[in-house]
Amino acid sequence: MTEAPVAYRALLIGNAEFPDEPALERLRGPANDLSELRAALTDPEAGLPWEVTSVLDGTAQQVQEALFTFFHRATAREQLLLYYSGHGRLDLHNRLHLCTRDTTIDWLRTRAVRQSYVNELMDDCAARAIVVVLDCCFSGRAATAKGDEAAARFAGRGRFVMTGCGLLETAADAADDGQPSPFTAALVAGLRHGAVGADGYVTVEDVYRYVDDRMRGSGQHPEMKTEGRAGHVALARRTPERADVADFPDLRPLFTNAHGVSERPMVESHFSGVLHVLLTEPEGTLTVHRDELVAAGGRRKAQGWWFAEERFTIRRKQVRPVSSVTPVGDVRFALPDGTGIVTWSAKQLAGFKRARTNGSWPTAVRPTRTEGTHTALKSHDPVYRRLTREAWFALASLLSCAASVSLFVRLLAWDDHSHWRKIALVVVLLLALVSLSTVIASVNVTWIFFHLHRFLRLPALPVTRMLLKVYVEPSQYDEYDIESITEAPRPHVVLWSDELSLALPHSFYAKRVDEGDPPFGTEDPVPVEVIGLPAPGQWVVVRTPDGLLWPSGRARAVSASALAAVTGHP
């Protein structure tokens, strides 16, 4: 018997005005939060058929009646979404209350909506799944208020509680009038396009992961708890044209072992383009860079690395197999000792090239082969190789400086006043000073390298599509005052999207900027992908069709003049 289709209903509650309580400041966000979220839920391309009801600036009685009606009329085939934006207050027993228009601090228990009241309504609700989203201060209380035993008594199939901040944290209001709050803005972006789903749908977990990534570094820590047997509950949908996973290539090569048996092994894909083929027999990992494979399809040899899994060893054994190309354009790697052959077809390589160009390269959620990624990048990427060498050079210079100082101290203590001793002292002192200056000069690059090496190991990095353009700020000087003329301003690499903007330092690829090498040699903005949290003060890596742009520092905020110049909008 076919199960009845799911019906979707949402109740959006927002309170911005609190005229009876001076201690509760007016909020700029709730009205915009409700309108933006309603538009995202009912988006004709990404939304589900939600029936949405909104209550803005209602009294405690009005909100409670709306809640009772919302939950009481639910049936077993319905999925419910409850959203609240406003002030959250804790009473003396740390119980959460959702503030309404008539809320006062002295009468909090009678002129606000108690969390326990909402829980009681949900306990008696027959809906198959309930999603609760709270964008208010102390909303983390709602994610920890109930345990598994209470969850087992639910009448429906389960409950999801997503909160905009932690247990004792405050939630930020909108920065300006006409804007949503930061948490709701991230929630709306995840519903519309940001969150990546599967099978044409975006689930609550997918949206939460996206929101959590977007809010990282903001001071708010969204939380989520799942109770009951909820399964995967959809919040939005993705058509193939809109999906971020659209046109993902099949990364799995064909592995044929020594006995002629073939299979498609698992592959771990890194955002940098490095592929790790995970084999069980023989046990090991074949690591190769995507661009090496694409070039090998054009009759060039590709360099790979075979890391054998051996027990009781500190460092895995490395072998460097070199590819061969078949007459039809397939790329093959013969594993050591004749244990098997790994083959990528010409059709797969064409898919790799398209994915590199259109920004649809898949990325593993949790990288586990950092050693292989580091090895492949050191061979393939000249900037990363320079960073690695500078880090080792700084370490060698530090050891040389320490040895020189130690030798200088020994020479000072040597009871010999000959001419040769004085010459040796001068030579050793000069060597120590040169080594020390080298260490000082390399400190910044070494610091950057260790940050980026750590960046390679981070799990579930967000990927944001943005536009890139180089902006050169006009010189400001007085033509009648020679002394006011300074050196030519350095160009800025500006990244922006509809919601975000940031600038990157460009020391590592300054020559490419000056000479107009890709992706910088064009007047039009270049579509790129920003790996990491796209916010000022964060470390990000930019993925372009022509390779990675490694930062020489943290991302910075973009000036209004620079943003207006590159976008063409004042």
C-alpha positions in Angstrom: 0.0 0.0 0.0 1.4 3.4 -1.0 2.1 5.8 1.8 0.2 9.1 1.7 2.3 12.1 0.5 3.8 14.3 3.2 2.1 17.7 3.9 4.3 20.6 5.0 3.2 23.3 7.4 5.3 26.1 9.0 4.5 28.6 11.8 6.9 31.6 11.8 6.8 33.8 15.0 8.7 37.0 15.3 8.6 39.7 18.0 10.5 43.0 17.5 8.5 45.5 19.6 8.3 45.3 23.5 6.6 48.6 24.5 5.8 47.5 28.1 9.4 46.6 29.0 12.3 49.2 28.6 14.8 46.4 29.3 13.9 44.6 26.1 15.4 46.6 23.3 13.6 46.9 19.9 14.9 44.4 17.4 15.7 45.1 13.7 15.7 41.6 12.5 12.4 39.7 13.2 10.2 41.2 10.5 12.9 40.6 7.9 13.6 37.2 9.3 10.0 36.1 8.8 9.7 37.5 5.3 13.1 36.0 4.2 12.4 32.6 5.6 8.9 32.5 4.1 10.4 33.3 0.7 13.0 30.6 1.1 10.5 28.0 2.2 8.2 28.7 -0.7 10.9 29.3 -3.3 9.6 27.9 -6.6 12.9 26.3 -7.5 14.3 25.2 -4.1 11.3 25.2 -1.7 8.9 22.4 -0.8 5.0 22.9 -0.8 5.0 24.6 2.6 1.8 26.1 4.0 3.2 29.0 6.0 1.6 31.0 8.7 3.2 34.1 10.3 2.6 35.9 13.6 4.5 39.1 14.0 4.5 41.2 17.2 1.7 39.1 18.8 0.9 39.1 22.5 1.5 36.1 24.7 -2.1 34.9 24.4 -2.1 35.4 20.6 1.1 33.4 20.2 0.0 30.6 22.5 -3.3 30.3 20.6 -1.4 30.2 17.3 0.9 27.5 18.7 -2.0 25.4 20.1 -3.9 25.5 16.7 -0.7 24.7 14.8 0.1 21.6 16.8 -3.4 20.4 17.7 -4.6 20.1 14.1 -1.6 18.1 12.9 -2.0 14.7 11.4 0.3 11.7 11.1 1.3 12.6 7.5 2.4 16.1 8.3 5.8 17.6 8.8 5.9 20.8 10.9 8.4 23.6 11.2 8.2 26.1 14.1 10.4 29.2 13.9 10.9 31.9 16.5 12.9 35.2 16.2 13.0 37.6 19.1 14.2 38.0 22.7 14.7 34.9 24.8 14.8 35.3 28.6 15.7 32.9 31.4 13.9 32.9 34.7 15.4 32.3 38.1 15.4 28.5 37.4 17.2 28.9 34.0 14.0 28.0 32.2 13.7 29.6 28.7 10.8 32.0 27.9 10.1 33.4 24.4 9.2 37.0 24.7 6.1 38.5 23.1 4.8 42.1 22.6 3.4 42.4 26.1 6.3 40.7 27.9 7.6 42.4 31.1 10.5 41.0 33.2 8.4 41.1 36.4 5.5 39.2 34.8 7.7 36.9 32.7 5.8 33.7 33.5 2.4 35.0 32.5 3.3 37.4 29.7 5.8 35.2 27.7 5.6 31.8 26.1 7.3 29.1 28.3 9.4 26.5 26.6 7.6 23.9 28.7 4.3 24.9 27.1 5.7 24.4 23.6 7.2 21.0 24.7 3.8 19.9 26.0 2.1 20.8 22.7 4.8 18.9 20.8 4.5 15.9 23.1 0.8 15.5 22.2 1.3 16.3 18.5 0.6 13.6 16.0 2.9 14.9 13.2 5.4 12.6 11.7 8.3 15.0 12.3 8.7 18.4 14.0 11.5 20.9 13.3 12.0 23.7 15.8 14.3 26.6 14.9 15.0 29.3 17.5 16.9 32.5 16.8 17.0 34.1 20.2 19.3 34.5 23.2 19.8 31.4 25.4 18.1 29.3 22.7 20.6 26.5 23.4 18.5 25.6 26.4 15.9 24.2 24.0 18.5 21.8 22.5 19.4 20.3 25.9 16.1 20.6 27.8 14.9 17.0 27.1 16.7 13.7 27.2 16.3 10.4 25.3 13.7 9.0 27.8 11.3 11.9 27.2 12.0 11.7 23.4 10.8 8.0 23.4 7.3 9.1 24.5 6.7 11.4 21.5 3.5 10.8 19.7 5.1 11.7 16.3 8.1 10.1 14.7 10.7 12.6 16.1 11.8 16.1 16.7 14.7 18.3 15.5 15.7 21.4 17.6 18.1 23.8 15.9 19.2 26.9 17.9 21.0 30.0 16.8 23.4 30.0 19.8 24.6 28.0 22.7 23.3 27.4 26.2 24.3 30.7 27.8 25.1 32.7 24.6 23.3 35.6 23.1 22.1 35.8 19.5 23.0 38.8 17.3 20.3 41.0 15.9 20.4 42.3 12.3 23.1 44.8 11.7 20.8 47.3 9.9 17.1 47.8 9.2 15.9 45.8 6.3 18.3 42.9 7.0 17.8 39.5 8.7 19.8 38.4 11.7 23.1 36.6 10.9 21.8 33.2 12.0 18.6 33.5 9.9 20.6 34.9 6.9 22.7 31.7 7.0 19.6 29.6 7.4 17.9 31.2 4.4 21.1 30.8 2.3 21.3 27.2 3.2 17.7 26.5 2.2 18.0 28.4 -1.1 21.3 27.3 -2.4 24.1 26.8 0.1 23.4 23.4 1.7 24.3 20.4 -0.3 21.9 17.5 -0.2 21.4 14.1 -1.9 18.7 12.5 -4.0 17.2 15.9 -4.8 16.5 17.0 -1.2 18.2 19.0 1.5 17.7 17.6 5.0 17.7 19.3 8.4 21.2 17.9 9.0 22.5 19.3 5.7 21.1 22.8 6.5 22.6 22.7 10.1 26.0 21.7 8.8 25.9 24.7 6.4 24.7 27.1 9.0 27.3 25.9 11.5 30.1 26.5 8.9 28.8 29.9 8.0 28.6 31.0 11.7 32.0 29.8 12.6 34.1 32.6 14.0 31.0 34.9 14.6 30.8 34.3 18.4 27.6 32.3 18.0 27.7 28.5 18.1 24.5 27.0 16.6 23.4 23.7 18.2 21.1 20.9 17.1 19.6 17.9 18.8 17.5 15.1 17.3 15.0 13.2 19.4 12.9 10.2 18.5 12.9 8.1 15.3 12.9 11.0 12.8 15.1 9.7 10.0 16.0 12.1 7.3 13.6 15.1 7.2 13.7 17.3 4.1 13.5 21.1 4.4 14.2 22.0 0.7 14.9 20.5 -2.6 17.6 20.7 -5.3 17.1 20.2 -9.0 20.1 19.0 -10.9 20.6 22.5 -12.4 20.7 24.1 -8.9 22.5 21.4 -7.0 26.1 22.1 -5.9 26.8 18.5 -6.6 25.6 18.8 -10.2 27.8 17.1 -12.9 30.1 15.5 -10.2 32.5 13.1 -12.0 32.9 9.5 -11.0 36.2 9.5 -9.3 36.5 5.8 -8.8 39.1 4.1 -11.1 39.0 0.5 -12.2 41.3 -1.6 -10.1 42.4 -5.0 -11.5 44.3 -7.2 -9.1 47.0 -9.7 -10.0 44.3 -12.5 -10.4 42.4 -10.4 -13.0 39.5 -9.5 -10.7 38.3 -5.9 -11.2 36.4 -3.6 -8.8 35.8 0.1 -8.2 37.6 1.0 -5.0 36.7 3.9 -2.7 38.3 7.3 -3.5 38.9 10.2 -1.1 38.9 13.5 -2.9 40.6 16.6 -1.4 39.6 20.2 -2.2 43.1 20.8 -3.5 42.5 18.3 -6.4 44.4 15.4 -4.8 42.9 12.0 -5.2 43.5 9.1 -2.8 42.5 5.6 -4.1 41.9 3.4 -1.0 42.7 -0.2 -1.7 42.3 -3.2 0.7 44.2 -5.8 -1.2 47.0 -4.9 -1.5 46.5 -2.6 1.5 47.6 0.9 0.7 46.7 4.2 -0.9 47.5 5.5 -4.4 47.7 9.2 -4.4 47.7 11.4 -7.5 46.8 15.0 -8.4 43.8 15.5 -10.6 45.7 17.9 -12.9 48.4 15.3 -13.4 45.8 12.9 -14.6 44.2 15.4 -16.9 47.6 16.2 -18.4 48.4 12.5 -18.7 45.3 12.1 -20.9 47.1 14.4 -23.3 50.0 12.0 -23.6 52.1 13.3 -20.7 53.3 11.0 -17.9 51.7 11.5 -14.5 53.5 11.0 -11.2 51.7 9.1 -8.4 52.6 8.0 -4.9 51.9 4.6 -3.5 51.7 4.5 0.4 51.8 0.9 1.6 50.0 0.2 4.9 52.6 -1.6 7.0 52.2 -2.4 10.6 54.7 -1.4 13.3 56.2 1.4 11.1 56.3 5.1 12.0 56.3 6.4 8.4 54.6 4.6 5.6 56.7 3.4 2.7 56.5 5.5 -0.5 56.8 4.3 -4.0 56.5 6.6 -7.0 54.6 4.8 -9.9 54.5 6.6 -13.2 51.5 6.4 -15.5 51.1 5.0 -18.9 48.5 6.0 -21.5 46.6 3.5 -23.6 45.8 4.2 -27.3 42.2 5.3 -26.4 43.5 7.8 -23.8 43.0 5.8 -20.6 45.6 6.5 -17.9 47.0 3.5 -16.0 49.2 3.1 -12.9 51.0 -0.2 -12.3 51.3 -0.9 -8.6 54.6 -2.2 -7.1 55.4 -5.9 -7.2 52.8 -6.5 -9.9 49.9 -6.4 -7.3 47.5 -4.7 -9.7 46.7 -1.9 -12.2 44.6 1.2 -11.5 42.9 2.8 -14.6 41.0 6.0 -15.2 39.2 6.1 -18.5 39.4 8.9 -21.0 35.7 9.7 -20.3 36.5 10.1 -16.6 39.4 12.4 -17.3 37.2 14.6 -19.5 34.8 14.8 -16.5 37.7 15.8 -14.2 38.5 18.6 -16.6 34.9 19.8 -16.8 34.6 19.7 -13.0 37.8 21.7 -12.6 36.4 24.3 -15.0 32.8 24.7 -13.8 33.5 24.4 -10.0 31.9 21.0 -9.4 34.9 19.2 -7.9 33.7 16.9 -5.0 35.4 17.1 -1.7 35.6 14.5 1.1 33.8 15.5 4.3 36.7 14.4 6.6 40.2 14.1 5.0 42.2 11.2 6.4 45.3 11.1 4.0 47.0 14.4 4.9 50.5 12.9 4.4 49.6 12.0 0.8 48.0 15.3 0.1 51.0 17.2 1.4 53.3 15.0 -0.8 51.3 15.5 -3.9 50.9 19.3 -3.4 54.6 19.7 -2.7 55.3 18.1 -6.1 52.6 19.7 -8.1 52.0 23.2 -6.7 55.0 25.6 -6.9 53.7 28.0 -4.2 53.1 25.2 -1.7 56.5 23.8 -2.6 58.1 27.1 -1.8 56.3 27.3 1.5 57.5 23.8 2.4 61.1 24.7 1.5 61.0 28.0 3.4 59.8 26.2 6.5 62.6 23.7 6.4 65.1 26.4 5.6 63.9 28.4 8.6 64.4 25.3 10.8 67.9 24.7 9.4 68.8 28.4 10.0 67.6 28.2 13.5 69.7 25.1 14.2 72.7 26.9 12.6 72.1 30.0 14.7 72.0 27.9 17.9 75.2 26.0 16.9 76.9 29.3 16.1 76.0 30.8 19.5 77.1 27.7 21.3 80.4 27.7 19.5 80.8 31.5 20.1 80.3 31.0 23.9 82.9 28.2 23.9 85.4 30.4 22.0 84.9 33.1 24.6 85.6 30.7 27.4 88.7 29.4 25.7 91.8 30.7 27.4 93.7 31.7 24.3 94.4 35.2 23.2 95.9 34.4 19.8 95.1 36.2 16.6 93.4 33.1 15.2 91.0 33.0 18.1 89.9 36.6 17.5 89.3 35.8 13.8 87.3 32.7 14.7 85.1 34.7 17.1 84.4 37.3 14.4 83.5 34.6 11.8 81.3 32.6 14.2 79.5 35.8 15.3 78.9 36.8 11.7 77.5 33.3 11.0 75.2 33.5 14.0 73.9 37.0 12.9 73.3 35.8 9.3 71.5 32.7 10.6 69.4 34.8 13.0 68.5 37.3 10.2 67.4 34.3 8.0 65.3 32.9 10.7 63.6 36.3 11.3 63.0 36.7 7.5 61.4 33.2 7.3 59.2 33.4 10.4 56.2 34.8 8.6 56.3 32.3 5.7 56.8 29.5 8.3 53.9 30.7 10.3 51.7 30.7 7.1 52.9 27.2 6.1 51.9 25.7 9.4 48.5 27.4 9.3 47.9 26.0 5.7 49.2 22.6 6.6 46.6 22.5 9.5 44.0 23.8 7.0 44.5 20.7 4.9 43.4 18.5 7.8 40.2 20.4 8.7 36.9 18.5 8.2 33.9 19.7 6.3 35.2 23.0 5.0 32.5 25.2 3.5 32.8 25.9 -0.2 31.3 29.3 -1.3 31.1 30.4 -4.9 32.2 34.0 -5.4 33.6 36.3 -8.1 37.3 37.4 -8.2 38.7 40.6 -9.6 41.9 42.6 -9.1 41.4 46.1 -8.0 44.2 48.8 -8.0 43.3 51.7 -5.9 44.0 55.1 -7.6 47.0 57.0 -6.3 46.2 60.0 -4.1 48.8 62.9 -4.5 49.1 66.6 -5.1 50.6 67.2 -8.6 52.3 70.4 -7.3 53.8 68.6 -4.3 56.6 66.2 -5.3 57.0 64.9 -1.7 53.3 63.7 -1.7 54.0 61.2 -4.4 54.5 57.8 -2.9 55.2 54.4 -4.4 52.5 52.9 -6.7 49.7 51.2 -4.7 49.6 47.5 -4.6 46.6 45.7 -6.2 44.0 44.1 -4.1 42.4 40.7 -4.9 38.7 41.2 -4.2 36.2 38.4 -3.8 32.4 39.0 -3.6 29.0 37.4 -3.9 25.4 38.6 -3.3 25.9 38.3 0.4 29.7 38.3 1.1 32.8 40.2 0.2 36.5 40.0 1.3 40.0 40.8 0.1 43.1 38.7 0.0 46.7 39.5 0.3 48.5 38.5 -2.9 52.2 38.2 -2.0 52.6 34.6 -3.3 51.1 35.3 -6.7 52.0 39.0 -7.1 54.0 38.3 -10.3 51.0 36.5 -11.8 48.9 39.6 -11.0 51.4 42.0 -12.5 51.8 40.0 -15.6 48.1 39.2 -16.1 48.4 35.5 -15.8 45.2 33.5 -15.3 42.9 34.1 -13.4 44.0 37.7 -13.2 44.5 38.7 -16.8 40.9 39.7 -17.6 38.7 42.7 -17.2 35.7 40.5 -16.3 35.2 38.9 -12.9 36.3 35.3 -12.7 34.0 32.7 -10.9 36.0 31.0 -8.2 35.3 28.8 -5.1 36.4 30.0 -1.7 37.4 27.1 0.6 36.9 27.9 4.3 34.7 30.5 6.1 34.5 33.5 3.8 34.8 36.2 6.5 37.4 38.8 7.4 40.0 37.4 9.8 39.7 33.8 8.5 42.1 31.6 6.6 40.7 30.7 3.1 42.0 29.1 0.0 40.7 30.1 -3.4 40.1 27.4 -6.0 40.2 28.6 -9.6 40.0 26.8 -12.9 43.8 27.4 -13.2 44.7 26.1 -9.7 44.7 27.1 -6.1 45.6 30.5 -4.7 47.3 30.1 -1.3 46.9 33.1 1.0 49.8 35.0 2.5 47.6 36.0 5.4 44.1 36.1 6.7 41.2 37.5 4.6 40.5 41.2 5.1 37.4 43.3 4.8 36.9 45.2 1.5 36.6 48.9 1.5 33.4 50.4 0.1 35.3 52.1 -2.7 37.0 48.9 -3.8 33.8 46.9 -3.7 32.0 49.5 -5.7 34.8 49.6 -8.3 34.8 45.9 -9.0 31.1 45.3 -8.9 30.1 48.5 -10.7 27.4 49.2 -8.1 27.9 52.2 -5.7 
